[in-house]
Amino acid sequence: MKNSIQWLCTGLLIAGTLVTPVAAQTLQPETVPDSETSSENNTFSIRGGIRYTTEGAGYKEGFTSFEGFFPLLQTPGKNLTFLEGRLLLQNDANLGANVVLGQRFFDASGNRVYGGYVAYDNRNTDKSFFNQIGLGFETLGEDWDFRVNGYIPMGDTRQQVSRRFFSPFFQENFLLLNRDRKFEAAAAGFDAEFGGKLVRLVDGALRGYAGVYYINIEGGSDAVGVRGRLEARPTDYVTVNLSVQNDSIFDTRVVASVGLTFPGSSARGNGNKPRGLDRMGDSVVRQSAILVAEQTKVDQVPALNPQTGQPYQFQHVNLGLGAGNGTFESPHSNVQDALNATRSDGNDIVYVQPGTNPGIPPFIIPDGVQVISTGPVQRLNTVQVGLVQLPLSGGGILPAIQPSSLPEASVILGNNTVLAGFTINGATGAGISGTNITNVTVRDNAIANSAERGISLNNVTGQVEVTNNVINQSSNPFSSGFAITNTAGSVDLRIQGNTMTNTTNNGIGINLTGTAQGKADLIGNTLSDNQNDGVFIRLDSSAQGTFNISNNSIARNQGRGITFEIRDTAKGETNIQNNTILNNRDNGVAIQLSDTAQATTNISSNTISGNGFVGGNTGVAAPFNGIDIELFNSSTGTFNLSSNTVSVNQSNGIRTASFDSSQATFTISNNTISNNDLNGLEVAASGNSTSTVTIDNNTVSSSTRNGIFIDSKESSTTNATITNNTVSGSGLDGISTDTANNSFLQVLIQGNIATNNGRFGIEMTAAGTSQLSAGVRLNTLTANPGVDDVSFGFAARTIDTSTMCLALRDNTSNNGFVLSPFSGTFNADASGNNVTPTQIGTINPLGSCSVP
């Protein structure tokens, strides 16, 4: 409707600009005496025009109107049916439109025009869109005029354009929000005016009018106003209006307008008309723009729970003070009375002020109830405004819960419960526990010296949030800061922003077994000085889990920084990213797969340093690694290690080990690996395992032994690609491969830079009945002295009954290459290098040997 009316008006205006006097359909008059013929032959033609009107009552912006007048049916000198259209372009670029269908009659005896009309108006304010029907009556003459107009808004006449909530406050058991709403409302009403000619001008007249009007606005008030108006028409093509009005809604307004009719399209029509008849073609005088009032309403509404759509109900507690009924004005004096007054409908909150803080006896939280204190900042999710901070919260005092008299814990959680903002010290069991429940939140608590776990969850499913808690110093052995064990169901864990230190087991422990499934985000926690691991995750049986471990600080734990164990037929996906893992006694990160377990793991952008030292990096050394990945039995895994900084670990910086019949794919790229006390990077394969390894674009420096070491044994099969790495300062070799027993290694070593290593830049050994197929190309070897009398940058050898196929091409070594077939079979093509390799023994042509 909105677009169709505006297009109609636009079409009318375009037609109105066609100033050629195209006559409307003219009915032939009956035969009349000659004395009347001149009057009856007068007709009115299509015309167009433009008008500008300044801002006024009900519209803040001035507007330009493009106007068209269309005679539809006329009997000359007697009556006229016409259509008038206006397209209103406001100064703020919003549009409105009018369409007027009118009928006028000429009374020759009184030289007076009588008429009426119906109209449709619309207006777009940018925030609202309004529609209106108009009705009117008019009588026009040479000396005086009278007209009355009615305006009837249609459809949605009052529209909310903005809303804000502010300054929450408590009243009785409710949290109330101040609500400020802005509306736009179209005004209904009518206006009437009477006036006439004041003075004749050159080709026209100055007319004056006085009138009254009535306005009624939905949701607001009504008003009666008065208006005075001057209309000057100095020529037939120019109209100037000036009006002054006053009412109690819009106050006093002065409005001016100037209108131009396009030359050749006069309102007087064709020919010289008798007095009064020339008014037949005047435009309808009415309010062109729909009047719109702005309204503001401020009230108070209860905060609604998004999960239920119902108001939150608060049971207020001021510990040790008063003995009221739980309203804000008359709070309970203890938590248990407040809990007894709650309902398990999901809307009830026990809100605790510390008062005299005498200590809170242990309690059980009923299903669907939140127990929170004014200590931390408390934000509540509402339908109206999202999160809103509760009044009084953020006081900093955490009310204390006394040591447990309950057999399980100081606080026992129910289904769909929240505990936030309390101190629990010296619990005789766990600090907080929950069993066989769903959907819990534990946040902003301080838990210390619990005999068992700080937070203990068993078979808890659904959404579990553990955030911003401080857990310190459990006393009994094997008591973690946080631990969850599930045997079935699905859990979505969010463990974020906690500090867990000095526990007698793990900082965080997650154990999914049986048919349990889980997703866990461990983000931004501080896990330090625990007696076992910082993070321990285990999947076994047929459990499945997806884990994101990121932005944590994990330091000085007596076990590993992070442990991830997958057993049986379990499956796991893990992302370990942006963590700082320092000075743990065991491995920084340890991943172990066994049985037929499956895993996909991404380890990226971590800082892993100083691990494998008893008592930190100044203590006694222990044989542990920065990152350690092991696969056993028939397990399978895909591992991506990228952009990590791995340094000063007691054994290897990074170690992967494939055993038994396991299958693994490793991509190790863009890492910085330095100052580790064994190898910078070690890839070990044994048993009947199968490994595919890509080692690309790493910087490996100052390793005590080898920079990069591939160790292939027993009946393992390894396919390795070692490209674009920079390896320097190793105590032994820059890059070393060692095949033994009946293993098979296929390796491409290409585009690497090996400098200042203690022995060889690249060293390759095949022993036992192993097979080594190697492509060594485009490497640069500098300042690698070799060993004893074998002073070469590159060395390759076969011993026992092993077989080596080597394509040594296009490499550069400042001290040459040596090929040593001590025994076994050595097939080689050594061409394009900067010097010809030295051969010690018989070298066969490469022939049909397959090399990468």
N, C-alpha and C positions, 0 to 999 in steps of 0.2 A: 504494500500500500504506500509505504514511504517513498520508494523509488518511482512507482508509477505516477503518483501525483506530481512529483518534481519533474519527471520527464514530460508530463502533460503540460505543465506550466512552461517548461522550456520550449516546447513546440508552439504553444500559443504565442510566446514572445517572439520567436523567429518569424512566425506568420505576421505578427504585429508590426514588424519592421518593414514589411512590404507595403510601403506607403502609397502605392498606387491604389486609388480608391475603388477597391473591388467591393461592390455592393453585396449586402446579404440578400437572401431571397426576399423579394418584395411582392406582397399580395396586392393585386389590382383593386383599387377602391371601387365602390359602386359609383354609378354616374351621379354627380353632384352638381350643384349650381356653380357657375364660373367663379363666383365670389369666394368659394372655398378651395378651389383647385390649387392655388399657389401654396397654401398651407399643407395640403395633403401630399403634394409632390416632394416635400422635403424629406430627405433620407440621411442616415448616419452610416459611416464607413468604418472599416477596420483601422485601428491606430495602434501605435506603440510608443513607449516612453520609458524614462528612467527617473528614479527619485532617490534622494538620500535623506535619511531620518536620523537625527542624533539619538543618543541613549535616553531612555525614559523609564517610567515605572514598569517593572516586570521584565526589563531587558537591559543588561549592563553595557552592552555594546551597541553602537550605532549600526545601521544596516543600509545597504543599497538594494532597492527593489527594481526589478526589470518587469515592466507592465505591458499588458496587451488587452485591448478591448475589441470584442468580436460581436457585431450584430448577427443574430441568428435568424430572426424573423421580424419583419416590421410592416406595419401599415402606415404609409406616410401621413404624418400629421396626427396620428391617432394612438399608436402603441408600438412598443419595441420590446422584443425578447433578446437578451444579450448574455454573453459569457465573458467574464473578466478574469484574467489570471495574473498572478504575481509570483516571481521567484525572488526570495529574500536571501541576500548574501550578507551575513553579519561580518563585522570587522575582524572577528576571530576565525573566519573562514567556515563557520557552520552555516547550514542551509535551513531555510523554511520555505513554505509555499502556501498560496491561497488559490482557490477556484471559487468564483461567485457566479451563480446562475440567477439572473434578475429579470423582472418584468415591470415595465412602466407604461402608464396611460397618460394621455394629454387631455385635459379638460379645457376645451377652447373657450368656453363661456367664462371661465375664471382665469384663463391663461396660466394654468397650474399643472404640474406633473405629479402624479401619484404612482408609487411603486413599492415593490417588495422584493426580497431575495432570500435565497438559501446559500450557504457557503460551507466549504470544507477548508480547514487550515491544518498545517502541521509545522512542527518546529523541532530542530535538533540543537540541544544546548551543549553537545559534546559529551555530557554525562548522562543525559536523558533524552527521550524522544516522546513528544506529545502530539495528540490528535484533538481536533475540536470541530464541532458543528456550529455554524452561525446562522442567525435569522435576523431579519430587519424590515422596517417600514420607513418610508420617507415621503415627504411632499416638498417639492421644490418650485419656487416661483421667481418672478422678477425682483420682488422686494423682500420676501421673507421665506425661510426654510424651517422645516422641523424634521427630525429623524430620531429613531430609536433602534438600537442594536442589541441583540442578545448573543451570549457566548456560552456554549455548553461543552466543556471538555469531555472526551470519550476515552474509554479504555482505562489504562493505569494512569490515573491523574496525579498520583503522588509517588515519587520514586526515590529510594535511598541512593545517595551518591557517594557516601563515605561513612566509615565507622571506625572508631578507635575505642580501646579500653585502657583505663589508667587507674592508678592509685587503688590497688586491691586492699580490702580491709575485712576484718572479721566482724560478724554480727551473729550472736547466738551460736548455732552450730554450722554456720555457712561462711564460705569465703565469697564476699561480694565484690564485683567489679564495677567501677564507674564506667558507664557507657555513654559516649558522645556520638550521636548520629546526625548526619547532615542529609536533608531531603531537598528535593526540588518538587514543587507542586504547581500545577496549572490552575489558574484562577477562573472560576465561573462568574457570571454576572451580566449586567446590562449597562448601557449608557444612553442618555437622551440629551439632545441639545436643541435650542431654539435660537434663531438669529436671522440677520438679514443684511441688506446692503447698507454700508456706511457712507461710502463715497464712490463716485464713478472715476475710474482711471482711464488711460488712453484708449485701450481696446477692451477693457474689462472693468473690474470693480474690486473694492476692498469690502469684505464682509466680516462681520463680527458675530460670535456665538457665545452663549452661556449655557451650561448644562450641569447635570448631576450624573453620577455613576455609582454602581453598587458592585462590590467584589466579595466573593466567598471562596475561601481556600481550604481544601480538605486538610485536616490535621492542624489547622491554624485558626485564625479569627476571620471575621468579616468586617467590612468597612463601607461607609458611604462617603463619597468624595464629591468635590465640585471642580469644574473645569471651565476655563475661559479660552477662547480660540479666535485668532485672526487669520483670515485667508485672503491673500492678495493674488489677483490674476491680472497682471499688467498687460499681457498679451494672451492670445488664445493658445500659446505654446509654453507658457511659463506659469507655474503655480508655486507660491511661497506660503507656508503655514508656520505659525508660532502659537504654542499653547502653554498655559500654566495650569497645574492641577495640584490638589492636596487631598490626602486621605491619611488615616492613622496607620496604614500598613507601609506604604511607600513614601510617606511624607510629601514634601513639596518637590515637584519636578517641572522643569522647563524643557520643552521639546520643540525643536525647529526642524523643518523639512523643506527641501527645494526639489520641484519636479519639472522635467522637460518633456514635452511631447514632440516627437520627431516631426520636422517640417513636412507639410503636405498631409498631415493626419490630425486634423483639428477635432477637438471634442464637440464643436458646434455642428459638425457634419457639413453637408453640402448646401450651398445657397444661403440666402438671407432668410432667417426664420422669424416669425412673429415672437413677441415677448412671451417668455415662459417656455415655448417649445424648444429653444436652444439649450435648455437645461436637460433635455431628454438624454443626451449623450454623455453627461458628467460621470466621472468615476464614482463608485459607491464610497462614501466616507464612513470608515469604520476602523477599528483597531486592527492593523495588519498583522502584527506579531502576537502570538499567544503570550499572555502575561504569565510569567513564571516567578514564583516567590521562593526564596531560600529559607529553609527552616533548620533550626538546631534544637535537638532534644537531648537532655542529659538525664539519665536515670541509673538505677543500680540493678544488676542481675546476678544471680548466683553462678559461680564458676561450675561448668558442666564437665563431667568425666567423658572423654572421647570414646571410651570403650563401652559405656552404658548409655550415654546421652542424658544421664541424670545428674543432679547436683551432688557435689562432694559433701559429705557429712563429717564434721570434725568433732572429736571428743578431746577437749582441751584438758591438759594436766599441768599443774604448777606444783612441783614436788615439795611436799612438806607444808604447803600453804593452802588454807581453805579446805572446804569439804563440800564442794558444790555439785552441780548436776552435769558438768561437762561442757557448758556453754563457755564462750570466750569471756563473758562477764562473770561467770561463776564456775571456775574449772574444778576438776577432780584434784585430789591431793596425791593420788598414787596411780600407777599405770594399770594395775589389775582391775580397779574399778572402771577405768576407761575401756579396757578390753571387754569387760563384761557387758558394757553398754553398746558394743558394736554389733553390726549385722554383717553377714558374709555375702553381701551383694556387690562387692567390688567398689563401693563408693566411700567406705568409712576409713578415716585416718585418725590415729591417735597422735596428737601433737603435744610434745613434752617440753615444757620450760624447766630449767634446772632448779628453780626455787632455792631452797636450802640445800639441795642435792644430798639427801640423806642416804642415797643408795637405793637401787631398784631391785627387789627380789627377782630371781629368774622367772621367766614366763614363757608361755606358748602363744604364738601369734595365730589367731583363728584364720581360716581360709578367707581370702579376699580383703584382708586388712593391711594397711600400712602403719608402721610404728616409726615415727620420725621425730627428731628433736630440733630445737632452735639453734643448736651449736653450729653446724655448717650452713652454708647458703642452700636453701631448699627451693627447688623449682618444680612446679606442678604443671603437667600438661593439661590444657583446657581446650574445649571445643572453640571457644570464642577467640582466643589470641595465641594459642600454642603455649609455650612455656611462660609461666609467670612466677616471679619470686614471691615467696610467702612472707607476709609481715612477721617481724621479730626474728627471722632466720638470719644466720651469719653472726650470731653472738659470740661464737668461739668456745663456749663451755659445752663439753660433751657429758651429759648425765651418765653416771656410773651404774653399771649393772653388777650386782654382788656375785661372789663365787657361787657356783651352781649347787643347788640342792636337788636339782633334777638329775636323773641317772645319766642323761645323754649329754646335755650342754646347758650353758647359761641361758641361751635363747634357742627355742625350737621353732623352725619355720613351718608354715602351712602352705597350702596351694595358693598361688597368686598373691604372695605377700612381699612386703618390703620392710627392711630394717635399715635405718640410716641415722647416723649421728650419735653413737653411744661409745662409751669406754667399757671394755670387758677385761678385767684383770684377775688373774689367778683362778680361772675356771678349773673345777676339779675334773671335768671331762673336756669336750671341745668347747671353744668359745661360742660357736654358732653351728647348728646342725640342721639337716633336713633329710628325710628318708621317704621314698615313694611318693613324691610330690611333683608338682609342675609349676613352672614360671615363678622364679624368685629373683629378688634384687637385694644385694647386700652392698652398701656403699657408705663411705665416709665414717667408718668406725675405726677405733683403735683397740687392738686385741693384743694382750701381752701375757706371757707366763702361763699359758694354758697347759694343763697336764697332757692334753692330746692335741689334735689339730686345731689350728686357729679357726678355720671354716671347714666343715666336713659334710659332704653331700654324697648320698648313696641312692642310686636309681632316681635321680632328679632329671626330669625331661622338660622340654619346651624351652622358653627363653630364660637364660640364667645370666644375670649381670652381677659381676663382682668388681667394683670400681672404687678407687681412691681410699682404700683401706690401708692401715698401717698394722702389720702383724709382726710381732717381735718375741723371740725367746720362748719356744715351747720347751717343756722340761722332760717328759718321758721320751724314750728312744722312738725313732721312726715316726715322729709327729711333724707333718708338713704344715706350711703356712696355709695353703689351700689344697684340698684334695677332693676329687670326685671319682667315684667308681660306678659305672653303669653296666648292667648286663643285658638290657633290652631298651627299646624305645629310642627316640631321637632327641638330642639336646643341641641347642645353639648357645654356645658360651661366648661371653664377652668379658674378658679379664683385662682391665685397663687401669693404668695409673696407680697401681698398688705398690706399696713398699713391704717386702717380706724378707726379714733378716733373722739370722741367729736361730733358725729352727733346727730341730734334731733330725730332720729328713730333708725333703725337697722344698724349695720355695713354692713351686706350683707342681702338683701331681695330677695327671689325667690318665685314667685307666678305663678303656672301653673294651668290653669282652662280650662273649655270647653273640647276640644279634644286635648289639647296640650300634647306633650310628651317631655321629657328632660332627659339628662344625665349631671351631673355636678360633677366636681372635684374641691373641695375647699381645697387647700393645702398650708401650710406654711404662712398663713396670720396672721397678728396681729390685733386683734379687741378688742378695749378697750375704756372704759369711754363713751360709747354710751348711749343715753337716753332710749333705749329700749333693744333689744336683740343683742348679738354679731352676731348670724346667725339666720335668720328666714326663714323657708321654709314651703310653704303651697301648697297642692294639693287638688283640689276639682272638682266637676262635674265628668267627666270621664277621667281626666288627669292621666298620668302615668309618673313616674320618677325614676331614679336610681342616687344615690348620694354617693359620697365618700368625707368625711370630715376628713382630717388627718393632723397631724403635725401643727395645728394652736395654737396660743396663744390667749386665750379669757379671758379677765379679767375686773373686775370692771364695768361691764355694769349694768345699772339700771333695766333691765329686766332679762331675762334668758341668760345663756351662749349660748345654742343652743336650738332652738324650731323647732319641726317637726310636722306639723298638716296635717292630711289626712282626708278628708270629702267625703260625698256623695258616689259615686262608684269608687273613685280614688284608684290607686294602687301605692305603693312606696317601693323601696328597698334602704336601707341606711347602709353605713359602717362608723362608727364614731371611729376613731383609732388614738392613739398616740397624742392626743391633751392635752394641759394644760388649764384647765378651773378653774379659781380661783376668789373668792371674788365677784361673781355676786350677785345682790340683790335678784333675784328670784332663781329658780332651776338652777343647773349647766347644766343639759341636761333634756329637757322635750319633751316627745312624746305623742301625743294625736290622737286617732283614733275615728271616729264617723260614724254614719249611717251604710253603708255596706262597708266601706273602708277596704282595705287589706294592710298589711305591713309585710316586713321581715327586721329585724334590727339587726346589729352586733355592739356592743359597747365594744371595747377592748383596753387594754393597755393605757388608759387615766389616767391623774392625775386630780382629781376633788375634790377641797378643798375650804372651807371657803365660800360656797355659802349660801344664805338665810339671809344675814345680811345687813341691811340698812346702807350704808356708809362703806361697807367692813366688815371684820371680827372683827373689834374693835367697830362697831356701834351697832345699835339697832337690836335685833333679829326679824326675820320674819319667818313664818312657811313654809320654803321651803327646798327642798331635793337636795342631790347631783345628783342623777338620778331619774327621776319621769316618769313613764309610765302609761298612762290611756287609757282604751278602753270603749267606750260607744255604746249604741244601739246594732246593730248586726254586728259590726265590728269584724275582725279577724286579728290576728297577731302572728308572731313567732319572739322571741327575744332571742339573745345570748349575755350575759354580761360576759366577761372574762378578767382576768388579769388587772383589773383596780385598782387604788389606790384611795379610796374614804374616805375623812377624814374631820373632823371639819366643817361639814355642820350643819345648824341650826336645821333642823328637822331630817328626816331619811337619812342615807347614800344612800340607794337604796330603792325605793318604787315602787311597781307595784300594780295597782288597776283595777279590771275588774268589769264593771257595766252592768246592763240591760241584754241583751242576747248575749253579746260578748263572743268570744272564743279566748283563748290565750294559747301559749306555751312559757314558760320561762325556759332558761337554764342559771344558774348563778353560775359561777365556777372560782376558782383560783383568786378571788379578795381579796384585803387587805382593810378592812373596819374598821375605827377606829375613836374614839372621836367624834362621831356624837351625836347631842343633843336630839334625840328621840331614835328610833330603828336603829341598824346598818343596818338591812335588814327587810323590811316589805312587805308581800304579802297579799293584801286585795282582797276579792271577795264578791260581793253582787248581788242583783237582781237574774236573772236566768242565770248568766254567768257560763261558764265552763273554768276551768284553769288547765293546766298541768305544774307542776313546778319541776325543778331539781335544788337543791342547793348543790353543791359539792366542797369540798376542798377549802373553803374560810377560811380566818383568820379574825375574827370579835372581836374587842376589845374595851373596854372603852366606850360603848354606855351608854347614860344616862338612858335609859329604858332597852329594851330587845336587846340581840344580834341579834337573828333571831325570827321574829314574823309572824305567819300565822293567819290571821283574816278572818274567813269565816262566812258570814251572809246571812240572807234572804233565798232565795231558790237556792243559788249558789252551784256548784259542783266543788270541788278541789281535784286533785290527786297530792300529793307532795312527793318528795324524798329528804331527807336531810341526806347527807352522808359525812363522812370524814372531817368535819369542825372542826376548833378550835375556841372556843368562850370563851372569858375571860373578866373579869372586868366590866361586865354589871351592871347597877344600880339595875335592877330587875332580870330577868331570862336570862339564857344563850340562851335557845331555848324555845319558848312559842307558843302553838297553842290554838286558841279560836274559837269554833264553837257556833253559836247562831241561833235563829229563826228556819227555816226549812232547813238549809244548810246541805250539806254532805261533809265531809273531809275524804279522805283516805291518810294516811301518813306513810312513812317508815322513821324512824330515826335510823341511823345505823352508827357505827364506829366514832362517834363524840367525841371530848374532850371538856368538859365544866368545867372551873375552875375559882374560885375566883369571882363568880358572886354574886350580892347582895342578891338574894333570892335562887331560885332553879336552878340547872343545866339544868333540863328539867321540864317544867310545861305544863299540858294539861287540858283544861276545855271544857266540853260539856254542853250547856245550851239550853233552849227553847225546841223545838222538834227536834233539830239537831241530826245528827248521826256522830260519830267519829270512824273510823276504823284505828287502829294504830299498826304497828310493831315497837317495840323499842328494839334494839339489839346491843350488843357489844359496848356500849358507856362507856366512863370513865368519872365519875363525881367526882370532888375533890374540897373541900373547898367551897362548896356552902351551906350557913348556913340555908336555909329555911326562915320561917317567924314566929315570935312569938313562939307559942308552937308547931308549925309544922316544926321541925328542921330536914328536910330531904333534900337529894340532888335531889330526884325525887318526883314529886307530880302529881297525876291525880285525877280528880273529875268529877262527874256528878251532875247536878242540874236540876230543873224543870222536864220535862218528856223526857229528852234527853236519847240517847243510846250511850254507848261506848263499843267497842270491842277492847281489848288490849292484845297483845302478848308481855310481858315484859320478855325478855330472855337474859341471858348471859351478863348482864351489871355489872359494878363495880361502887359502890358509897361509899365513905368513911363515909357517915352518913345515908345510907339506903334509903328506898323507902316508900312512903305512897300512898295508894289507898283509895279514899274517895267518896263512893257513897251516897252523901247527899240525893239525890232523883233520880228518873229516873232508868235506867237499866244499870248495870255495869257488863260486862262479861270479864273475864281475865284469862290468863294463865301466871303466874309469876314464871318461873322456871329457874334454872341455874344461877341466879344472885349471887353475893358474899354474900348477906344477904337476908333473907326472908322478903318480904315487909310487912309493917304494914297495916292492914286493919281497916278502920273506917266505919263500916256498912257491908251490905251483898254484897258479891261478888259472882256472878254466874260463873260456869265454862264457858270456851270459847265456848265449844261445836261446833256448826256448824257456828259460827260467822266467816265471811271471813275477814282476815287481810293480809296486804302485808308482 
